[in-house]
Amino acid sequence: MTNTTTQRMRRLAGGTVLFTAAVASIAVGAPAVGHADPGPTAGPTMGCEVIHWSWAWAGRRKVCDGPRQADGSWQRIRTVYDVAHTDPQSCTSDGSCSGGKFHPETVYNQEAYPVTDDTVLPDEPGWLPPYTYNVL
C-alpha cells in the first residue's frame, strides 16, 4: 500500500512540475500586454487599428488616420512591427527549461501617405474616425 501511495505522490509531483513549467513557459513566451506600440496613438485627431498577423502573435500592422480633409482625403500612417517578446521555453519532465531568447521591439517599416475612399488598399480598413482604437 505504501508503495502505491509513493508512486501516486511521485506522479502527482511530476505532473505539478510539468504543469508549473508549462505555465511559466507560456507566461514568459507571451507578448507583454499593455505595451507601448510604436507610431501615433488614437485620440482627438487620430483613429487607429492594430492587426496581429504573424505566427507567434508578435507581428503587428498598425494604421492610424488623421482627420478628413475638405476634399474627402486623409493622411494614413502605417507601421509594421514586432512587439518585444521572449521565445517559449522548452521544459523537460525533471523541471529543467531551456530557450527563452528575448527579442526587443522591432519596427520594420513606417510610412505616411494620403488616402481617399477610392484608394484604400484592399487589406486595410476605411477611414478610422478620431478615438477609434480597434485591435484585431
C-alpha positions in Angstrom: 0.0 0.0 0.0 2.8 2.4 0.9 4.4 1.6 -2.5 1.2 2.6 -4.4 0.8 5.8 -2.4 4.5 6.7 -3.0 4.1 6.1 -6.8 1.0 8.2 -6.9 2.7 11.0 -5.0 5.6 10.9 -7.5 3.2 11.1 -10.4 1.3 14.0 -8.8 4.6 15.8 -8.0 5.9 15.2 -11.6 2.6 16.4 -13.0 2.8 19.5 -10.9 6.3 20.2 -12.1 5.3 19.8 -15.7 2.2 22.0 -15.2 4.2 24.7 -13.5 6.9 24.6 -16.2 4.3 24.8 -18.9 2.5 27.8 -17.3 5.9 29.6 -16.8 6.8 28.9 -20.4 3.6 30.3 -21.7 3.8 33.4 -19.4 7.4 34.1 -20.5 6.7 33.5 -24.2 3.6 35.6 -24.3 3.9 39.2 -25.5 3.5 41.8 -22.9 0.0 43.2 -22.6 -0.3 46.9 -22.5 3.0 47.6 -24.2 3.5 51.0 -25.8 3.3 50.2 -29.6 5.2 52.5 -32.0 3.7 55.2 -34.1 0.8 57.6 -33.4 -1.9 56.8 -30.9 -5.7 57.2 -31.1 -7.0 60.4 -29.7 -8.9 63.6 -30.7 -7.3 63.9 -34.1 -6.4 60.2 -34.8 -8.1 56.8 -35.2 -6.1 53.6 -35.2 -6.4 49.9 -35.9 -3.8 47.2 -34.9 -3.8 43.8 -36.7 -1.9 40.8 -35.3 -0.6 38.9 -38.3 2.4 36.7 -37.5 2.6 33.1 -36.4 3.7 34.0 -32.9 1.4 36.9 -32.5 4.4 39.2 -32.1 3.9 40.8 -35.6 1.6 43.8 -35.9 0.4 46.2 -38.5 -0.9 49.4 -37.2 -2.7 52.0 -39.3 -3.7 55.4 -38.0 -5.8 58.0 -39.8 -5.8 61.7 -39.4 -8.9 63.9 -39.9 -10.8 64.0 -43.2 -9.9 67.0 -45.3 -12.4 69.1 -47.3 -11.8 67.0 -50.4 -12.6 63.7 -48.5 -8.9 62.6 -48.3 -7.0 61.9 -45.1 -3.4 61.1 -44.1 -2.7 57.5 -43.1 0.4 56.3 -41.2 1.1 52.6 -41.4 3.6 50.9 -39.1 4.7 47.3 -39.4 6.5 46.0 -36.3 7.1 43.1 -33.8 6.3 43.7 -30.1 9.1 42.8 -27.6 8.7 39.1 -26.8 10.5 36.1 -25.5 10.5 32.8 -27.3 8.8 30.0 -25.4 11.0 27.8 -23.3 11.0 24.0 -23.7 10.9 22.1 -20.4 11.6 18.5 -19.5 9.9 16.3 -17.0 12.5 17.0 -14.4 11.6 20.7 -14.5 14.7 22.0 -16.3 14.0 24.5 -19.1 16.0 25.9 -21.9 15.4 28.5 -24.6 13.5 31.7 -24.0 15.5 34.1 -26.2 14.4 37.8 -25.8 13.6 39.8 -28.9 13.2 43.6 -28.5 10.5 45.6 -30.2 11.5 46.0 -33.9 9.9 48.5 -36.3 10.3 47.2 -39.9 8.5 49.9 -41.8 6.7 53.2 -41.1 5.2 55.3 -43.9 2.7 58.1 -44.3 0.6 58.5 -47.4 -2.7 60.3 -48.5 -5.8 58.1 -48.8 -9.3 58.5 -50.2 -12.3 56.2 -50.1 -11.4 55.0 -53.6 -7.7 54.4 -52.9 -7.8 52.5 -49.6 -5.7 49.3 -50.0 -7.9 46.1 -50.1 -6.4 44.7 -46.9 -6.8 47.9 -44.9 -9.8 49.5 -43.3 -11.7 52.5 -44.5 -11.2 55.8 -42.7 -10.8 55.4 -38.9 -12.5 58.3 -37.1 -10.9 60.0 -34.0 -10.7 58.0 -30.8 -11.1 54.7 -32.8 -8.8 52.0 -31.4 -9.5 48.6 -32.9 -7.3 45.6 -32.1 -7.9 42.6 -34.3 
